[in-house]
Every structure is written in structure tokens, then in C-alpha cells.
Amino acid sequence: SMAEVMAQIRQASLYKEHVRRVFLADGNALVLETKRLLEILSVLYETFPRLQRVSCYAGPKDILRKSPEELKDLFQAGLKLVYYGMESGDNQVLTRVNKGVSGAESVEAGQRIVASGIKLSMMVILGLAGRAGSAEHAAQTAKAVNAIRPHMLSALTLMMYRGSELREEYEQGRFDLLSPGEIMGELKCLLQDIILPEDSRCIFRSNHVSNYAAFAGNLPQDKERLIKEVEESEQGLAGFTDWDPYNNVEV
């Protein structure tokens, strides 16, 4: 409730002289009505005099429910950064994981954020299509990145949590999980197909706890270096067989 939100803000105001950034934790805050979000943003900036940025998670369906004008209003009110888990640009993959949107809709959601002025930090998941769909997943995801031009891009690696349908499919032999070396191959294909204008700057990271190796750079400036580093990791991990198929998730 708004009363609970305001109580949390009052509690945090004990540190108001030190707060420069606020994240609207912990789920998809953009599901809230725009009027309510605007009220929360207003109170935050009134409470914290040094506040420079408010950020939140955003699901694609909730982005698309907001009009371009509403997104611009949120930006003007201080919502400066949105974290968007696109996961894939491939229609088949998005359908299989019940994302709720098509590839075209996932692209439109990202484009709406960028057009509003809000910075977009976008996440994709390596290995999400399994072995059979890996090449198409990489190609379509790169195509989506090219169309959206996010400010930040993170490549995470698939983690199969207990109770998920995908984990059940894997355990029943209906989903072929990529090996660490194959994950590097998929990441290489993704990077090769990402073609951004020379004057753009997309901060790229693949350093999540789920990843087998960490990579960092800017696209397109560091593209060739990143591909070379990924190729080296691909070769190093090619014969690595002692890996946890649940990728450190509690079994």
C-alpha cells in the first residue's frame, strides 16, 4: 500500500544526506499505475536532496501498457533507468518460456523506453533455447539488440531453479542444456551479429554470478576484443566436463 511505501521512505530518510540513488525494489515496479509511480517519485526527490536517479525493473507487457507520454512523464519525474529482462528476441523461445510477448513486442517495449529518455539496461539469457535453438536464439536476440540500441546490455547464463518447467523438461530429457563451451559459442555468435552505429555506446557486461567467465566492454568500440576473449574462453572450456548442470543452483 502507499502507506507502507511512505513508511519505508520515512525510515530511509535517516540517511537522506547520503542517498544519491534509489531502486524501487524488488519486483516489476512498472506494473503500478503511472499516477502512483509519479507520486512515489515526487516524495523520493522531496525526501532525499541529493537524489540523482531512481531505477526499477520493468516487464515488457507493463512497458507496452504505458503510453509514450506516460513514459516521458516518468522520466521527467526522475525515473532515469529501467532494467528490462528481454531474455531473447526469438519468438519460439519467448513462447516456450511463457514470457507473454512476441519478439516484435519485446523489441517495441525496449524501443519505447529508449524513446522516452529513460536509460535502458537490457538483459538476455544465454542457453535459454537449448542446443537445438541456440543459433537462432543468438541471431534473433542480436537482431533485437540492433533494433533497440539499449544503453546497457547484460548477457546472463540460464539457471534452472527447482520447480521450474524448464528444469523438469531437462530432467525428463526433453531439453538439451548447453555446455560451458557451447555457452561461449552462443555468446560469440551474439556479439558477432550485434551491429551498432559507430557513434553509439552500449555498456556490455557478462559478469553475473551465473556466468562461467566474465567479460566487460563497450559496443561497438570493444567488439573485436570481446569476441577474441570469448573465443579464448570457448577453447578453454571446450573440454570442461566437470560442471554443474544446475549452475550452482541448490539441487
C-alpha positions in Angstrom: 0.0 0.0 0.0 1.0 3.6 -0.4 1.1 3.9 3.4 3.7 1.1 3.6 5.8 2.7 0.8 5.7 6.0 2.5 6.7 4.4 5.8 9.7 2.9 4.1 10.7 6.2 2.7 10.5 7.9 6.1 12.6 5.1 7.6 15.3 5.6 4.9 15.2 9.3 5.3 17.5 8.9 8.3 20.2 8.6 5.7 18.9 11.3 3.4 22.1 13.3 3.2 23.9 10.2 1.7 21.3 8.9 -0.7 22.0 9.5 -4.4 20.3 6.5 -6.0 17.1 4.7 -5.2 15.9 1.3 -6.6 12.2 0.5 -6.4 12.6 -3.0 -5.1 12.1 -5.8 -5.7 9.7 -6.9 -8.4 8.5 -5.2 -11.5 7.6 -1.7 -10.2 6.4 -0.5 -13.6 3.2 -2.6 -13.1 2.0 0.2 -10.9 -0.4 2.9 -12.3 1.5 5.9 -13.6 -0.2 8.2 -11.2 1.0 6.2 -8.2 4.5 5.9 -9.6 4.6 9.7 -10.1 3.6 10.2 -6.5 6.3 7.9 -5.2 8.9 9.7 -7.4 7.8 13.1 -6.1 8.1 12.1 -2.5 11.5 10.5 -3.1 13.0 13.6 -4.6 11.5 15.8 -1.9 12.9 13.5 0.8 16.4 13.0 -0.5 18.0 16.3 -1.5 21.0 14.6 -3.2 19.0 12.1 -5.2 20.2 11.8 -8.7 18.5 8.7 -10.1 15.6 6.3 -9.4 15.5 3.0 -11.2 13.3 -0.1 -11.3 12.7 -3.4 -13.1 10.2 -3.4 -16.0 8.4 -6.3 -17.7 7.6 -5.9 -21.4 3.9 -6.1 -21.1 3.9 -3.4 -18.5 6.1 -1.2 -20.6 3.7 -1.6 -23.5 0.7 -0.7 -21.2 2.3 2.7 -20.7 1.7 5.3 -23.4 4.8 7.1 -24.8 3.6 10.2 -23.0 3.3 8.3 -19.6 6.9 7.0 -20.0 8.2 10.5 -20.8 6.3 11.9 -17.7 8.0 9.2 -15.6 11.4 10.2 -17.0 10.7 13.9 -16.3 9.7 13.0 -12.7 13.0 11.2 -12.1 12.8 7.6 -13.3 16.1 7.6 -15.0 16.9 3.9 -15.5 14.9 0.7 -16.2 16.2 -2.9 -16.1 14.4 -4.9 -18.7 14.8 -8.7 -19.0 14.1 -9.3 -22.6 15.7 -12.8 -22.4 15.5 -13.5 -26.1 14.5 -11.9 -29.4 13.3 -15.3 -30.7 9.5 -15.8 -30.9 9.8 -19.5 -30.3 11.9 -19.1 -27.2 9.7 -16.4 -25.7 6.7 -18.6 -26.3 8.3 -21.6 -24.7 9.3 -19.7 -21.5 5.9 -18.0 -21.2 7.3 -14.5 -21.5 3.9 -13.2 -22.6 5.1 -11.2 -25.6 6.3 -11.9 -29.1 9.8 -11.0 -30.5 8.3 -7.9 -32.1 6.6 -6.8 -28.9 9.8 -7.3 -26.9 11.6 -5.0 -29.3 8.8 -2.4 -29.2 9.0 -2.4 -25.4 12.7 -1.7 -25.5 12.3 1.0 -28.1 9.6 2.7 -26.1 11.9 3.0 -23.1 14.8 4.4 -25.2 12.5 6.9 -26.9 11.2 8.2 -23.6 14.7 9.3 -22.5 14.9 6.7 -19.8 18.2 4.7 -19.9 17.6 1.1 -20.7 19.6 -1.7 -19.1 18.6 -4.9 -21.0 19.3 -8.5 -20.1 19.4 -11.6 -22.2 19.9 -15.2 -21.2 22.5 -17.4 -22.8 21.4 -21.1 -23.3 17.7 -20.4 -23.0 16.9 -22.1 -26.3 18.9 -25.2 -25.5 21.2 -26.8 -28.1 18.7 -27.1 -30.9 17.7 -23.5 -30.9 21.0 -21.9 -29.9 21.9 -20.4 -33.3 18.5 -18.9 -33.9 18.3 -17.6 -30.4 21.6 -15.8 -30.8 20.7 -14.4 -34.2 17.3 -13.1 -33.3 18.5 -11.7 -30.0 21.3 -9.8 -31.8 18.7 -8.5 -34.3 16.6 -7.2 -31.4 19.6 -5.5 -29.8 20.4 -3.8 -33.1 16.8 -2.5 -33.3 16.5 -1.3 -29.7 20.0 0.1 -29.1 20.0 -0.2 -25.4 22.3 1.9 -23.2 23.4 -1.2 -21.3 23.3 -4.9 -22.2 24.0 -7.9 -19.9 24.3 -11.5 -21.0 23.4 -13.9 -18.2 23.5 -17.7 -18.3 20.5 -20.0 -17.9 19.9 -21.2 -14.3 17.3 -23.9 -13.8 15.5 -23.3 -10.5 13.7 -26.0 -8.5 10.0 -26.1 -9.5 10.5 -24.5 -13.0 9.0 -26.2 -16.0 12.3 -26.0 -17.9 14.2 -27.9 -15.1 11.5 -30.6 -15.3 12.0 -30.8 -19.1 15.8 -31.1 -18.6 15.4 -33.9 -16.1 13.0 -35.7 -18.4 15.5 -35.5 -21.3 13.3 -33.0 -23.3 15.7 -30.1 -23.1 19.4 -30.3 -24.1 21.4 -28.0 -21.9 24.4 -26.2 -23.4 27.8 -27.0 -22.0 30.1 -24.1 -20.8 32.0 -24.2 -24.1 28.7 -24.1 -26.1 27.6 -21.1 -24.0 30.7 -19.3 -25.0 30.0 -20.2 -28.7 26.5 -18.8 -28.4 27.8 -15.6 -26.8 30.4 -15.3 -29.6 27.6 -15.5 -32.2 25.5 -13.0 -30.4 28.4 -10.5 -30.3 29.3 -11.1 -33.9 25.7 -10.2 -35.0 25.3 -7.1 -32.9 26.0 -4.2 -35.2 25.6 -0.8 -33.6 26.4 2.6 -35.1 30.0 3.7 -34.5 28.9 6.8 -32.6 26.8 4.8 -30.2 28.0 3.4 -26.8 26.4 0.4 -25.2 27.9 -0.8 -22.0 28.3 -4.6 -22.2 28.7 -6.9 -19.3 28.6 -10.6 -18.9 29.7 -10.9 -15.3 26.7 -12.2 -13.4 27.1 -15.0 -10.9 25.5 -17.3 -13.4 28.3 -16.8 -16.0 31.2 -19.2 -16.5 33.6 -16.3 -17.5 33.4 -12.6 -17.0 33.5 -10.1 -19.9 33.2 -6.3 -20.0 33.5 -3.6 -22.6 31.6 -1.1 -24.7 29.8 -1.8 -28.0 30.7 -1.3 -30.8 34.1 0.0 -29.7 35.3 -3.1 -27.9 33.5 -5.7 -30.1 36.6 -7.4 -31.6 38.4 -7.6 -28.3 35.3 -9.1 -26.6 34.9 -11.7 -29.4 38.6 -12.6 -29.1 38.3 -13.0 -25.3 35.1 -15.1 -25.7 36.8 -17.3 -28.3 39.7 -17.9 -25.9 37.2 -18.9 -23.2 35.4 -21.1 -25.6 38.6 -23.0 -26.4 39.5 -23.3 -22.7 36.1 -24.6 -21.7 35.6 -26.9 -24.7 36.9 -30.0 -22.9 35.5 -29.0 -19.5 33.1 -31.7 -18.4 33.1 -31.3 -14.6 30.3 -28.7 -14.5 27.1 -28.4 -12.6 24.1 -28.6 -15.0 22.1 -26.5 -12.4 24.8 -23.9 -12.5 25.3 -23.5 -8.7 21.5 -23.6 -8.0 20.7 -25.7 -5.0 19.9 -29.2 -6.1 
